[in-house]
Amino acid sequence: MLASMVMSTPRWTADDLPDLSGRTALVTGATSGIGRVTATELARHGARVILAVRNPRAGADLADELAGSASVLPVDLASLESVHRAAATVDEPIDLLVNNAGVMAPPRLRITEDGQELQFQTNHLGHFALTGLLLPRLLDAPAPRVTTVSSIAHRRGSRQVLQANQAEGVRYSPDVAYGQSKLANLLFAMELQRRAEAAGVPLTSTAAHPGVSNTNLFASKDGIGGIPLLGLVSRPVMGLLFPDAAAGAEATLYAATVAPPGSYTGPTQLFGSRGPVGPAGMSETARDEQLADQLWSLSEDLTGVRFDLGGAA
């Protein structure tokens, strides 16, 4: 079904988004890059958007630009206390949750206040906890959707994702740790869809990846941009070689609004780095249902968050 839809629209863009009037979307990492484009386009098509951001001032600036169709929710995904505090303030149905925020390949090992490697917590555990805590608000909506942003780098991940807590003394590799966190995103998205189906609830879970885009993810001092020279040259070099955030956001917007349940969407050219959106390939590890179940249990233990899918899961 997804393949035929993409073939009939060779270049699906944000202009093809459906009317989202009357719906509320919550987007993490909404003040820069793909998150900013995602939030802006959802608002442009009628959604009220909750900007879940670490920098409230930047969130307020974007909310002003969106002219009354957005509000700000301060949250730091690297802090479970912050995630709990943020989720507790949401008291309305959420039609669409976009788990977008992320950090990529900080050059040195960084451990969060919760004792987790920064990428694994920010990219996966924080979103796992936020989704679980917002689940009652999602199930208050008639047809809720959760979209989790992964990466082609998920192929660097392995079954060692179950030992992704670098605080345990595992040798730190920035690229490998990033790949593990992106594999965790994909395992989570697919497992959430399976559990929703088993529970008989009308929740759709999808995943997406942006390919390779010229965004702040490369320049951020929290990630690979923490290497001074790379942080300085990454934006101009990336701008010459790869599409901008608007193109990168197409897969996320498609997955968040029209893609079928349990799908994975991304660019379809140059090994998934760019091009029109369509079905994206998953590694064999990402398709491992047993591993997904084990990661789910581990994530519950590490976050203390349990998902209540109507008592059936």
RALINJO-V858262 format. One record per residue. N is the residue number from 1. SS is DSSP state (h for helix, s for strand, l for the rest). PHI is phi in whole degrees, -180 to 180 (NA if undefined). PSI is psi in radians with two decimals (none if undefined). Layout:
BEGIN
((N & SS & PHI & PSI) (N & SS & PHI & PSI))
END
This chain:
BEGIN
((1 & l & NA & -0.84) (2 & h & -61 & -0.74) (3 & h & -62 & -0.74) (4 & h & -68 & -0.62) (5 & h & -65 & -0.75) (6 & h & -67 & -0.66) (7 & h & -64 & -0.59) (8 & h & -78 & -0.28) (9 & l & -132 & 1.45) (10 & l & -54 & -0.57) (11 & l & -130 & 1.45) (12 & l & -67 & 2.30) (13 & l & -130 & 3.08) (14 & h & -61 & -0.43) (15 & h & -64 & -0.33) (16 & h & -90 & 0.04) (17 & l & -59 & 2.52) (18 & l & -74 & 2.95) (19 & l & -69 & 2.17) (20 & l & -111 & 0.35) (21 & l & -59 & 2.38) (22 & l & 85 & -0.01) (23 & l & -107 & 2.63) (24 & s & -115 & 2.25) (25 & s & -118 & 2.47) (26 & s & -118 & 2.16) (27 & s & -122 & 2.15) (28 & s & -86 & 2.62) (29 & l & 63 & 0.76) (30 & l & -89 & 0.03) (31 & l & -99 & -0.05) (32 & l & -151 & 2.79) (33 & h & 56 & -2.41) (34 & h & -65 & -0.61) (35 & h & -63 & -0.71) (36 & h & -65 & -0.79) (37 & h & -62 & -0.76) (38 & h & -59 & -0.88) (39 & h & -62 & -0.75) (40 & h & -64 & -0.75) (41 & h & -71 & -0.66) (42 & h & -62 & -0.74) (43 & h & -66 & -0.69) (44 & h & -62 & -0.47) (45 & l & -100 & 0.34) (46 & l & 106 & -0.18) (47 & l & -75 & 2.61) (48 & s & -89 & 2.26) (49 & s & -115 & 2.29) (50 & s & -97 & 2.06) (51 & s & -90 & 1.75) (52 & s & -88 & 1.80) (53 & s & -137 & 2.70) (54 & l & -81 & -0.47) (55 & l & -110 & 1.69) (56 & h & -60 & -0.57) (57 & h & -66 & -0.79) (58 & h & -64 & -0.63) (59 & h & -64 & -0.72) (60 & h & -65 & -0.66) (61 & h & -63 & -0.76) (62 & h & -68 & -0.71) (63 & h & -58 & -0.68) (64 & h & -63 & -0.72) (65 & h & -64 & -0.56) (66 & l & -86 & 0.08) (67 & l & 52 & 0.99) (68 & l & 88 & -0.05) (69 & l & -99 & 0.20) (70 & s & -144 & 2.67) (71 & s & -133 & 2.89) (72 & s & -110 & 2.34) (73 & s & -124 & 1.79) (74 & s & -66 & 2.27) (75 & l & -158 & 2.41) (76 & l & -115 & 1.91) (77 & l & -68 & -0.23) (78 & l & -84 & 0.08) (79 & l & -133 & 2.00) (80 & h & -65 & -0.56) (81 & h & -61 & -0.76) (82 & h & -65 & -0.71) (83 & h & -63 & -0.79) (84 & h & -61 & -0.78) (85 & h & -63 & -0.75) (86 & h & -66 & -0.84) (87 & h & -61 & -0.59) (88 & h & -68 & -0.35) (89 & l & -88 & -0.18) (90 & l & -85 & 2.03) (91 & l & -126 & 0.52) (92 & l & -137 & 2.78) (93 & l & -61 & 2.43) (94 & l & -112 & 2.00) (95 & l & -80 & -0.52) (96 & s & -146 & 2.16) (97 & s & -115 & 2.16) (98 & s & -113 & 1.87) (99 & s & -84 & 1.54) (100 & l & -110 & -0.59) (101 & l & -58 & 2.62) (102 & l & -169 & 2.86) (103 & l & -129 & 2.51) (104 & l & -125 & 2.08) (105 & l & 52 & 0.95) (106 & l & -59 & 2.41) (107 & l & -66 & -0.44) (108 & l & -121 & 2.61) (109 & l & -59 & 2.25) (110 & l & -126 & 2.26) (111 & s & -109 & 2.30) (112 & l & -77 & 3.01) (113 & l & -63 & -0.32) (114 & l & -93 & 0.08) (115 & l & 83 & 0.37) (116 & l & -114 & 2.68) (117 & s & -62 & 2.39) (118 & h & -55 & -0.80) (119 & h & -68 & -0.75) (120 & h & -63 & -0.68) (121 & h & -76 & -0.86) (122 & h & -64 & -0.84) (123 & h & -78 & -0.65) (124 & h & -113 & -1.11) (125 & h & -60 & -0.72) (126 & h & -61 & -0.72) (127 & h & -72 & -0.64) (128 & h & -58 & -0.85) (129 & h & -65 & -0.77) (130 & h & -62 & -0.77) (131 & h & -62 & -0.78) (132 & h & -64 & -0.71) (133 & h & -71 & -0.51) (134 & h & -89 & -0.03) (135 & h & -55 & -0.75) (136 & h & -59 & -0.65) (137 & h & -71 & -0.61) (138 & h & -66 & -0.77) (139 & h & -74 & -0.17) (140 & l & -75 & -0.33) (141 & l & -85 & 2.65) (142 & l & -68 & -0.59) (143 & l & -145 & 1.20) (144 & l & -69 & 2.61) (145 & s & -132 & 2.46) (146 & s & -124 & 2.14) (147 & s & -118 & 2.22) (148 & s & -114 & 2.24) (149 & s & -88 & 2.08) (150 & l & -106 & -2.58) (151 & l & -164 & 2.71) (152 & h & -63 & -0.32) (153 & h & -71 & -0.11) (154 & h & -61 & -0.37) (155 & h & -68 & -0.31) (156 & h & -76 & -0.26) (157 & l & -76 & 2.84) (158 & l & -149 & -3.08) (159 & h & -63 & -0.23) (160 & h & -69 & -0.03) (161 & h & -57 & -0.45) (162 & h & -74 & -0.20) (163 & h & -117 & 0.57) (164 & l & -74 & -0.15) (165 & l & -72 & 1.75) (166 & h & -68 & -0.22) (167 & h & -66 & -0.24) (168 & h & -80 & 0.02) (169 & l & 98 & 0.12) (170 & l & -67 & 2.43) (171 & l & -59 & 2.28) (172 & l & -86 & 2.20) (173 & l & -125 & 2.03) (174 & h & -54 & -0.81) (175 & h & -69 & -0.72) (176 & h & -66 & -0.76) (177 & h & -62 & -0.68) (178 & h & -64 & -0.80) (179 & h & -60 & -0.68) (180 & h & -64 & -0.72) (181 & h & -67 & -0.62) (182 & h & -75 & -0.57) (183 & h & -64 & -0.73) (184 & h & -61 & -0.70) (185 & h & -57 & -0.78) (186 & h & -72 & -0.75) (187 & h & -59 & -0.72) (188 & h & -64 & -0.82) (189 & h & -61 & -0.76) (190 & h & -70 & -0.68) (191 & h & -69 & -0.63) (192 & h & -62 & -0.70) (193 & h & -64 & -0.75) (194 & h & -62 & -0.72) (195 & h & -71 & -0.63) (196 & h & -64 & -0.74) (197 & h & -64 & -0.73) (198 & h & -64 & -0.58) (199 & h & -84 & -0.20) (200 & l & 73 & 0.49) (201 & l & -102 & 2.60) (202 & l & -84 & 0.83) (203 & l & -102 & 2.30) (204 & s & -107 & 2.24) (205 & s & -116 & 2.26) (206 & s & -133 & 2.97) (207 & s & -135 & 2.77) (208 & s & -150 & 2.81) (209 & l & -140 & 2.60) (210 & l & -89 & 0.04) (211 & l & 75 & -2.41) (212 & l & -116 & 2.03) (213 & s & -127 & 2.68) (214 & s & -83 & 1.55) (215 & l & -130 & 3.08) (216 & h & -69 & -0.18) (217 & h & -59 & -0.58) (218 & h & -80 & -0.52) (219 & h & -93 & -0.28) (220 & l & -58 & 2.36) (221 & l & -70 & -0.27) (222 & l & -78 & -0.25) (223 & l & -123 & -2.37) (224 & h & -64 & -0.41) (225 & h & -67 & -0.13) (226 & h & -69 & -0.25) (227 & l & -84 & 1.94) (228 & h & -48 & -0.87) (229 & h & -65 & -0.72) (230 & h & -65 & -0.72) (231 & h & -62 & -0.58) (232 & h & -74 & -0.71) (233 & h & -99 & -0.19) (234 & h & -63 & -0.79) (235 & h & -63 & -0.88) (236 & h & -64 & -0.67) (237 & h & -68 & -0.80) (238 & h & -62 & -0.64) (239 & h & -63 & -0.53) (240 & h & -78 & -0.54) (241 & h & -100 & -0.52) (242 & l & -131 & 2.80) (243 & s & -63 & 2.84) (244 & s & -83 & -3.12) (245 & h & -63 & -0.54) (246 & h & -62 & -0.74) (247 & h & -69 & -0.70) (248 & h & -64 & -0.50) (249 & h & -79 & -0.22) (250 & h & -58 & -0.75) (251 & h & -65 & -0.71) (252 & h & -64 & -0.79) (253 & h & -65 & -0.69) (254 & h & -64 & -0.84) (255 & h & -63 & -0.59) (256 & h & -77 & -0.31) (257 & h & -124 & -0.69) (258 & l & -127 & -0.21) (259 & l & -68 & 2.60) (260 & l & -72 & 2.80) (261 & l & -57 & 2.44) (262 & l & 73 & 0.27) (263 & l & -93 & 2.82) (264 & s & -129 & 2.07) (265 & s & -116 & 2.48) (266 & s & -166 & 3.08) (267 & s & -61 & 2.66) (268 & s & -116 & 0.16) (269 & s & -122 & 2.78) (270 & l & 50 & 0.96) (271 & l & 60 & 0.59) (272 & l & 83 & 0.18) (273 & l & -85 & -0.39) (274 & s & -164 & 3.07) (275 & s & 107 & -3.14) (276 & s & -61 & 2.62) (277 & s & -75 & 2.63) (278 & s & -173 & -2.98) (279 & s & -62 & 2.32) (280 & l & -103 & 2.60) (281 & l & -82 & 2.48) (282 & l & -112 & 2.54) (283 & l & -67 & 2.81) (284 & l & -60 & -0.65) (285 & h & -64 & -0.68) (286 & h & -67 & -0.37) (287 & h & -93 & 0.06) (288 & l & -79 & 1.81) (289 & h & -68 & -0.60) (290 & h & -66 & -0.75) (291 & h & -64 & -0.70) (292 & h & -61 & -0.72) (293 & h & -65 & -0.71) (294 & h & -66 & -0.72) (295 & h & -65 & -0.66) (296 & h & -60 & -0.84) (297 & h & -62 & -0.73) (298 & h & -63 & -0.73) (299 & h & -65 & -0.66) (300 & h & -61 & -0.77) (301 & h & -66 & -0.71) (302 & h & -76 & -0.48) (303 & h & -104 & -0.37) (304 & l & 75 & 0.20) (305 & l & -103 & 2.23) (306 & l & -113 & 2.47) (307 & l & -92 & 2.21) (308 & l & -105 & 1.63) (309 & l & -94 & 1.06) (310 & l & 74 & 0.29) (311 & l & 82 & -0.03) (312 & l & -96 & -0.25) (313 & l & -99 & none))
END
